[in-house]
């Protein structure tokens, strides 16, 4: 049986997961940079902070679109010693799952980060 939901809606849920993880990761990285003793700390802090601001704006816009389209994504469930992550979503009453290999998520996050750095 085929999927009755538009792939665009599932892609929006996927982008929400990626962007949310990227923002969480960058916030932790920002704290690490602040605590570090690197000599050129200020440029790294500013670059990371600028990317975070852009990511947060994108997340706000994505959440607005999700509300309009009736898309909800729930917290992750981790399986198999942390290698597989599962996110349940609800799109206009239809349930589904986004299943990720942890390393695939990392690659998607890196791709999005490269886009923010404009290094596509």
OpenMM code with the backbone's topology and positions (N, CA, C; nanometers):
from openmm import Vec3, app, unit

residues = "UNK UNK UNK UNK UNK UNK UNK UNK UNK UNK UNK UNK UNK UNK UNK UNK UNK UNK UNK UNK UNK UNK UNK UNK UNK UNK UNK UNK UNK UNK UNK UNK UNK UNK UNK UNK UNK UNK UNK UNK UNK UNK UNK UNK UNK UNK UNK UNK UNK UNK UNK UNK UNK UNK UNK UNK UNK UNK UNK UNK UNK UNK UNK UNK UNK UNK UNK UNK UNK UNK UNK UNK UNK UNK UNK UNK UNK UNK UNK UNK UNK UNK UNK UNK UNK UNK UNK UNK UNK UNK UNK UNK UNK UNK UNK UNK UNK UNK UNK UNK UNK UNK UNK UNK UNK UNK UNK UNK UNK UNK UNK UNK UNK UNK UNK UNK UNK UNK UNK UNK".split()
positions = [
    Vec3(0.0835, -0.1172, 0.0000),
    Vec3(0.0000, 0.0000, 0.0000),
    Vec3(0.0882, 0.1239, 0.0000),
    Vec3(0.0612, 0.2184, -0.0870),
    Vec3(0.1402, 0.3393, -0.0984),
    Vec3(0.1096, 0.4376, 0.0132),
    Vec3(0.1958, 0.5329, 0.0260),
    Vec3(0.1780, 0.6364, 0.1277),
    Vec3(0.0741, 0.7368, 0.0783),
    Vec3(-0.0255, 0.7660, 0.1591),
    Vec3(-0.1318, 0.8574, 0.1189),
    Vec3(-0.0999, 1.0030, 0.1510),
    Vec3(0.0117, 1.0261, 0.2202),
    Vec3(0.0508, 1.1625, 0.2543),
    Vec3(0.1437, 1.2174, 0.1469),
    Vec3(0.1315, 1.3462, 0.1164),
    Vec3(0.2233, 1.4059, 0.0192),
    Vec3(0.3674, 1.3988, 0.0711),
    Vec3(0.4593, 1.3682, -0.0178),
    Vec3(0.6002, 1.3590, 0.0229),
    Vec3(0.6501, 1.4933, 0.0757),
    Vec3(0.5896, 1.6030, 0.0307),
    Vec3(0.6270, 1.7358, 0.0790),
    Vec3(0.6022, 1.7468, 0.2302),
    Vec3(0.4916, 1.6928, 0.2785),
    Vec3(0.4608, 1.6989, 0.4209),
    Vec3(0.5587, 1.6152, 0.5028),
    Vec3(0.5952, 1.5003, 0.4518),
    Vec3(0.6922, 1.4155, 0.5210),
    Vec3(0.8291, 1.4824, 0.5197),
    Vec3(0.8618, 1.5502, 0.4106),
    Vec3(0.9891, 1.6234, 0.4010),
    Vec3(0.9921, 1.7368, 0.5031),
    Vec3(0.8805, 1.8029, 0.5253),
    Vec3(0.8738, 1.9094, 0.6262),
    Vec3(0.9013, 1.8513, 0.7647),
    Vec3(0.8428, 1.7368, 0.7957),
    Vec3(0.8682, 1.6708, 0.9236),
    Vec3(1.0154, 1.6327, 0.9356),
    Vec3(1.0730, 1.5832, 0.8266),
    Vec3(1.2144, 1.5466, 0.8245),
    Vec3(1.3020, 1.6694, 0.8497),
    Vec3(1.2720, 1.7796, 0.7832),
    Vec3(1.3497, 1.9018, 0.8007),
    Vec3(1.3385, 1.9549, 0.9436),
    Vec3(1.2221, 1.9374, 1.0045),
    Vec3(1.2043, 1.9787, 1.1435),
    Vec3(1.2992, 1.8998, 1.2345),
    Vec3(1.3060, 1.7693, 1.2147),
    Vec3(1.3943, 1.6849, 1.2952),
    Vec3(1.5392, 1.7295, 1.2783),
    Vec3(1.5824, 1.7468, 1.1543),
    Vec3(1.7209, 1.7843, 1.1255),
    Vec3(1.7535, 1.9204, 1.1855),
    Vec3(1.6683, 2.0170, 1.1627),
    Vec3(1.6946, 2.1527, 1.2110),
    Vec3(1.6938, 2.1594, 1.3625),
    Vec3(1.6036, 2.0892, 1.4255),
    Vec3(1.5980, 2.0863, 1.5711),
    Vec3(1.7269, 2.0260, 1.6295),
    Vec3(1.7726, 1.9157, 1.5715),
    Vec3(1.8973, 1.8529, 1.6176),
    Vec3(2.0172, 1.9436, 1.5932),
    Vec3(2.0187, 2.0098, 1.4780),
    Vec3(2.1304, 2.0983, 1.4465),
    Vec3(2.1382, 2.2137, 1.5455),
    Vec3(2.0247, 2.2727, 1.5786),
    Vec3(2.0233, 2.3833, 1.6746),
    Vec3(2.0710, 2.3358, 1.8116),
    Vec3(2.0231, 2.2213, 1.8561),
    Vec3(2.0683, 2.1670, 1.9852),
    Vec3(2.2187, 2.1441, 1.9856),
    Vec3(2.2692, 2.0893, 1.8768),
    Vec3(2.4125, 2.0614, 1.8660),
    Vec3(2.4931, 2.1910, 1.8660),
    Vec3(2.4489, 2.2896, 1.7898),
    Vec3(2.5215, 2.4168, 1.7836),
    Vec3(2.5187, 2.4896, 1.9172),
    Vec3(2.4100, 2.4786, 1.9920),
    Vec3(2.4054, 2.5404, 2.1253),
    Vec3(2.5080, 2.4771, 2.2183),
    Vec3(2.5235, 2.3448, 2.2096),
    Vec3(2.6270, 2.2774, 2.2904),
    Vec3(2.7668, 2.3183, 2.2439),
    Vec3(2.7847, 2.3293, 2.1120),
    Vec3(2.9144, 2.3695, 2.0578),
    Vec3(2.9501, 2.5113, 2.1007),
    Vec3(2.8508, 2.5990, 2.1031),
    Vec3(2.8740, 2.7371, 2.1452),
    Vec3(2.9266, 2.7408, 2.2882),
    Vec3(2.8671, 2.6609, 2.3747),
    Vec3(2.9143, 2.6537, 2.5142),
    Vec3(3.0564, 2.5987, 2.5207),
    Vec3(3.0879, 2.5018, 2.4372),
    Vec3(3.2237, 2.4451, 2.4345),
    Vec3(3.3251, 2.5480, 2.3876),
    Vec3(3.2874, 2.6255, 2.2870),
    Vec3(3.3781, 2.7293, 2.2371),
    Vec3(3.4001, 2.8356, 2.3432),
    Vec3(3.2921, 2.8753, 2.4118),
    Vec3(3.3044, 2.9752, 2.5182),
    Vec3(3.3968, 2.9273, 2.6293),
    Vec3(3.3930, 2.7988, 2.6596),
    Vec3(3.4741, 2.7429, 2.7670),
    Vec3(3.6165, 2.7109, 2.7226),
    Vec3(3.6420, 2.7153, 2.5925),
    Vec3(3.7743, 2.6777, 2.5423),
    Vec3(3.8744, 2.7913, 2.5607),
    Vec3(3.9984, 2.7595, 2.5374),
    Vec3(4.1052, 2.8589, 2.5500),
    Vec3(4.1685, 2.8887, 2.4139),
    Vec3(4.0958, 2.8654, 2.3071),
    Vec3(4.1524, 2.8934, 2.1755),
    Vec3(4.1765, 3.0426, 2.1600),
    Vec3(4.2777, 3.0761, 2.0842),
    Vec3(4.3188, 3.2157, 2.0740),
    Vec3(4.2213, 3.3005, 1.9935),
    Vec3(4.1659, 3.2447, 1.8898),
    Vec3(4.0749, 3.3204, 1.8034),
    Vec3(3.9301, 3.2816, 1.8331),
    Vec3(3.8959, 3.2918, 1.9574),
    Vec3(3.7651, 3.2474, 2.0031),
    Vec3(3.6510, 3.3327, 1.9474),
    Vec3(3.6694, 3.4636, 1.9408),
    Vec3(3.5614, 3.5540, 1.9025),
    Vec3(3.5034, 3.5235, 1.7635),
    Vec3(3.5851, 3.5024, 1.6595),
    Vec3(3.5249, 3.4715, 1.5280),
    Vec3(3.4423, 3.3429, 1.5288),
    Vec3(3.4874, 3.2417, 1.6007),
    Vec3(3.4124, 3.1167, 1.6094),
    Vec3(3.2789, 3.1377, 1.6809),
    Vec3(3.2840, 3.2164, 1.7879),
    Vec3(3.1605, 3.2462, 1.8612),
    Vec3(3.0615, 3.3220, 1.7739),
    Vec3(3.1108, 3.4224, 1.7019),
    Vec3(3.0221, 3.5019, 1.6175),
    Vec3(2.9646, 3.4187, 1.5031),
    Vec3(3.0481, 3.3373, 1.4408),
    Vec3(3.0007, 3.2534, 1.3310),
    Vec3(2.8953, 3.1546, 1.3802),
    Vec3(2.9230, 3.0894, 1.4905),
    Vec3(2.8283, 2.9925, 1.5455),
    Vec3(2.6997, 3.0618, 1.5879),
    Vec3(2.7120, 3.1776, 1.6499),
    Vec3(2.5937, 3.2521, 1.6933),
    Vec3(2.5100, 3.2965, 1.5726),
    Vec3(2.5741, 3.3416, 1.4659),
    Vec3(2.5008, 3.3825, 1.3457),
    Vec3(2.4276, 3.2651, 1.2817),
    Vec3(2.4927, 3.1502, 1.2771),
    Vec3(2.4282, 3.0312, 1.2217),
    Vec3(2.3107, 2.9907, 1.3097),
    Vec3(2.3276, 2.9991, 1.4415),
    Vec3(2.2178, 2.9679, 1.5338),
    Vec3(2.0988, 3.0610, 1.5125),
    Vec3(2.1251, 3.1889, 1.4952),
    Vec3(2.0160, 3.2846, 1.4723),
    Vec3(1.9408, 3.2501, 1.3442),
    Vec3(2.0143, 3.2186, 1.2394),
    Vec3(1.9515, 3.1812, 1.1131),
    Vec3(1.8710, 3.0530, 1.1294),
    Vec3(1.9282, 2.9551, 1.1977),
    Vec3(1.8592, 2.8281, 1.2206),
    Vec3(1.7324, 2.8464, 1.3019),
    Vec3(1.7392, 2.9303, 1.4019),
    Vec3(1.6197, 2.9550, 1.4853),
    Vec3(1.5093, 3.0240, 1.4048),
    Vec3(1.5487, 3.1205, 1.3190),
    Vec3(1.4489, 3.1856, 1.2325),
    Vec3(1.3849, 3.0834, 1.1387),
    Vec3(1.4688, 2.9966, 1.0812),
    Vec3(1.4163, 2.8927, 0.9923),
    Vec3(1.3233, 2.7974, 1.0668),
    Vec3(1.3584, 2.7657, 1.1911),
    Vec3(1.2755, 2.6755, 1.2713),
    Vec3(1.1399, 2.7399, 1.3021),
    Vec3(1.1400, 2.8671, 1.3327),
    Vec3(1.0138, 2.9380, 1.3589),
    Vec3(0.9253, 2.9334, 1.2344),
    Vec3(0.9844, 2.9585, 1.1184),
    Vec3(0.9078, 2.9540, 0.9929),
    Vec3(0.8578, 2.8121, 0.9653),
    Vec3(0.9421, 2.7138, 0.9901),
    Vec3(0.9036, 2.5745, 0.9682),
    Vec3(0.7892, 2.5340, 1.0603),
    Vec3(0.7937, 2.5778, 1.1851),
    Vec3(0.6847, 2.5485, 1.2793),
    Vec3(0.5543, 2.6139, 1.2349),
    Vec3(0.5631, 2.7329, 1.1778),
    Vec3(0.4443, 2.8013, 1.1267),
    Vec3(0.3815, 2.7193, 1.0139),
    Vec3(0.4650, 2.6720, 0.9233),
    Vec3(0.4170, 2.5889, 0.8128),
    Vec3(0.3576, 2.4591, 0.8667),
    Vec3(0.4222, 2.4015, 0.9670),
    Vec3(0.3723, 2.2773, 1.0260),
    Vec3(0.2344, 2.2982, 1.0878),
    Vec3(0.2147, 2.4088, 1.1568),
    Vec3(0.0827, 2.4381, 1.2146),
    Vec3(-0.0234, 2.4508, 1.1057),
    Vec3(0.0118, 2.5209, 0.9985),
    Vec3(-0.0834, 2.5399, 0.8882),
    Vec3(-0.1218, 2.4066, 0.8245),
    Vec3(-0.0261, 2.3158, 0.8126),
    Vec3(-0.0495, 2.1893, 0.7444),
    Vec3(-0.0918, 2.0770, 0.8392),
    Vec3(-0.0991, 2.1056, 0.9685),
    Vec3(-0.1410, 2.0038, 1.0645),
    Vec3(-0.0379, 1.8952, 1.0853),
    Vec3(0.0898, 1.9340, 1.0939),
    Vec3(0.1999, 1.8388, 1.1101),
    Vec3(0.2557, 1.8501, 1.2513),
    Vec3(0.2676, 1.7361, 1.3179),
    Vec3(0.3307, 1.7306, 1.4506),
    Vec3(0.4373, 1.6226, 1.4475),
    Vec3(0.5502, 1.6513, 1.5111),
    Vec3(0.6578, 1.5533, 1.5251),
    Vec3(0.6819, 1.5359, 1.6738),
    Vec3(0.6895, 1.4111, 1.7180),
    Vec3(0.7054, 1.3809, 1.8598),
    Vec3(0.8503, 1.3467, 1.8921),
    Vec3(0.8808, 1.3389, 2.0218),
    Vec3(1.0173, 1.3114, 2.0664),
    Vec3(1.0699, 1.1798, 2.0121),
    Vec3(1.2015, 1.1745, 2.0045),
    Vec3(1.2658, 1.0563, 1.9479),
    Vec3(1.2609, 0.9383, 2.0435),
    Vec3(1.2662, 0.8212, 1.9838),
    Vec3(1.2832, 0.6958, 2.0565),
    Vec3(1.4099, 0.6336, 2.0003),
    Vec3(1.5034, 0.5981, 2.0871),
    Vec3(1.6314, 0.5435, 2.0430),
    Vec3(1.6286, 0.3923, 2.0573),
    Vec3(1.6709, 0.3222, 1.9502),
    Vec3(1.6719, 0.1764, 1.9472),
    Vec3(1.8138, 0.1244, 1.9230),
    Vec3(1.8365, -0.0008, 1.9534),
    Vec3(1.9602, -0.0732, 1.9207),
    Vec3(2.0851, 0.0006, 1.9647),
    Vec3(2.0984, 0.0194, 2.0927),
    Vec3(2.2181, 0.0805, 2.1509),
    Vec3(2.2468, 0.2191, 2.0939),
    Vec3(2.1429, 0.2915, 2.0584),
    Vec3(2.1585, 0.4291, 2.0143),
    Vec3(2.1853, 0.4478, 1.8665),
    Vec3(2.1932, 0.3405, 1.7885),
    Vec3(2.2256, 0.3540, 1.6464),
    Vec3(2.1058, 0.3920, 1.5601),
    Vec3(1.9856, 0.3601, 1.6046),
    Vec3(1.8655, 0.3909, 1.5277),
    Vec3(1.7751, 0.4838, 1.6068),
    Vec3(1.7337, 0.5918, 1.5431),
    Vec3(1.6462, 0.6880, 1.6065),
    Vec3(1.5141, 0.6888, 1.5316),
    Vec3(1.4064, 0.6960, 1.6070),
    Vec3(1.2732, 0.6921, 1.5499),
    Vec3(1.1948, 0.8123, 1.6000),
    Vec3(1.1307, 0.8823, 1.5072),
    Vec3(1.0439, 0.9944, 1.5416),
    Vec3(0.9051, 0.9631, 1.4892),
    Vec3(0.8070, 0.9706, 1.5744),
    Vec3(0.6685, 0.9519, 1.5326),
    Vec3(0.6159, 1.0875, 1.4880),
    Vec3(0.5380, 1.0857, 1.3798),
    Vec3(0.4752, 1.2092, 1.3353),
    Vec3(0.3264, 1.1873, 1.3149),
    Vec3(0.2549, 1.2981, 1.3183),
    Vec3(0.1117, 1.2984, 1.2963),
    Vec3(0.0838, 1.4092, 1.1949),
    Vec3(0.0302, 1.3706, 1.0791),
    Vec3(-0.0003, 1.4666, 0.9741),
    Vec3(-0.1493, 1.4563, 0.9424),
    Vec3(-0.2215, 1.5591, 0.9845),
    Vec3(-0.3673, 1.5642, 0.9629),
    Vec3(-0.4359, 1.4326, 1.0004),
    Vec3(-0.3982, 1.3774, 1.1151),
    Vec3(-0.4627, 1.2566, 1.1654),
    Vec3(-0.3956, 1.1271, 1.1250),
    Vec3(-0.3026, 1.1306, 1.0315),
    Vec3(-0.2326, 1.0092, 0.9881),
    Vec3(-0.0993, 0.9974, 1.0609),
    Vec3(-0.0786, 0.8812, 1.1231),
    Vec3(0.0452, 0.8560, 1.1961),
    Vec3(0.1475, 0.7909, 1.1054),
    Vec3(0.2714, 0.8189, 1.1364),
    Vec3(0.3808, 0.7561, 1.0640),
    Vec3(0.5073, 0.7669, 1.1458),
    Vec3(0.6140, 0.7113, 1.0937),
    Vec3(0.7426, 0.7130, 1.1613),
    Vec3(0.8515, 0.7583, 1.0665),
    Vec3(0.9420, 0.8379, 1.1205),
    Vec3(1.0652, 0.8724, 1.0507),
    Vec3(1.1745, 0.7913, 1.1195),
    Vec3(1.2357, 0.7010, 1.0477),
    Vec3(1.3391, 0.6150, 1.1037),
    Vec3(1.4738, 0.6566, 1.0472),
    Vec3(1.5707, 0.6750, 1.1353),
    Vec3(1.7021, 0.7217, 1.0943),
    Vec3(1.8112, 0.6342, 1.1559),
    Vec3(1.9139, 0.6135, 1.0812),
    Vec3(2.0389, 0.5643, 1.1357),
    Vec3(2.1089, 0.6881, 1.1915),
    Vec3(2.1634, 0.6800, 1.3094),
    Vec3(2.2236, 0.7956, 1.3753),
    Vec3(2.3249, 0.8661, 1.2838),
    Vec3(2.4012, 0.7890, 1.2099),
    Vec3(2.5048, 0.8467, 1.1249),
    Vec3(2.4453, 0.9166, 1.0024),
    Vec3(2.3294, 0.8716, 0.9574),
    Vec3(2.2604, 0.9390, 0.8476),
    Vec3(2.2095, 1.0754, 0.8951),
    Vec3(2.1620, 1.0811, 1.0181),
    Vec3(2.1198, 1.2093, 1.0752),
    Vec3(2.2368, 1.3059, 1.0819),
    Vec3(2.3508, 1.2543, 1.1223),
    Vec3(2.4704, 1.3381, 1.1316),
    Vec3(2.5056, 1.3955, 0.9941),
    Vec3(2.4963, 1.3134, 0.8907),
    Vec3(2.5280, 1.3605, 0.7562),
    Vec3(2.4268, 1.4667, 0.7098),
    Vec3(2.2993, 1.4466, 0.7410),
    Vec3(2.1976, 1.5454, 0.7044),
    Vec3(2.2211, 1.6769, 0.7784),
    Vec3(2.2607, 1.6673, 0.9041),
    Vec3(2.2895, 1.7878, 0.9817),
    Vec3(2.4103, 1.8602, 0.9234),
    Vec3(2.5120, 1.7850, 0.8846),
    Vec3(2.6313, 1.8462, 0.8257),
    Vec3(2.5975, 1.9160, 0.6945),
    Vec3(2.5121, 1.8538, 0.6148),
    Vec3(2.4707, 1.9147, 0.4882),
    Vec3(2.3990, 2.0463, 0.5131),
    Vec3(2.3088, 2.0467, 0.6093),
    Vec3(2.2353, 2.1701, 0.6425),
    Vec3(2.3301, 2.2769, 0.6958),
    Vec3(2.4258, 2.2373, 0.7769),
    Vec3(2.5234, 2.3314, 0.8304),
    Vec3(2.6085, 2.3899, 0.7181),
    Vec3(2.6476, 2.3090, 0.6226),
    Vec3(2.7248, 2.3578, 0.5083),
    Vec3(2.6436, 2.4593, 0.4282),
    Vec3(2.5124, 2.4364, 0.4180),
    Vec3(2.4260, 2.5334, 0.3504),
    Vec3(2.4270, 2.6665, 0.4250),
    Vec3(2.4237, 2.6610, 0.5575),
    Vec3(2.4286, 2.7835, 0.6356),
    Vec3(2.5640, 2.8537, 0.6201),
    Vec3(2.6683, 2.7761, 0.6059),
    Vec3(2.8014, 2.8339, 0.5843),
    Vec3(2.8198, 2.8736, 0.4380),
    Vec3(2.7203, 2.8438, 0.3558),
    Vec3(2.7218, 2.8686, 0.2126),
    Vec3(2.8376, 2.7978, 0.1442),
    Vec3(2.8581, 2.6737, 0.1871),
    Vec3(2.9642, 2.5894, 0.1299),
    Vec3(2.9031, 2.4706, 0.0567),
    Vec3(2.7840, 2.4844, 0.0059),
    Vec3(2.7095, 2.3771, -0.0605),
    Vec3(2.8016, 2.2986, -0.1476),
] * unit.nanometer
topology = app.Topology()
chain = topology.addChain("A")
for resn in residues:
    res = topology.addResidue(resn, chain)
    for name in ("N", "CA", "C"):
        topology.addAtom(name, app.Element.getBySymbol(name[0]), res)
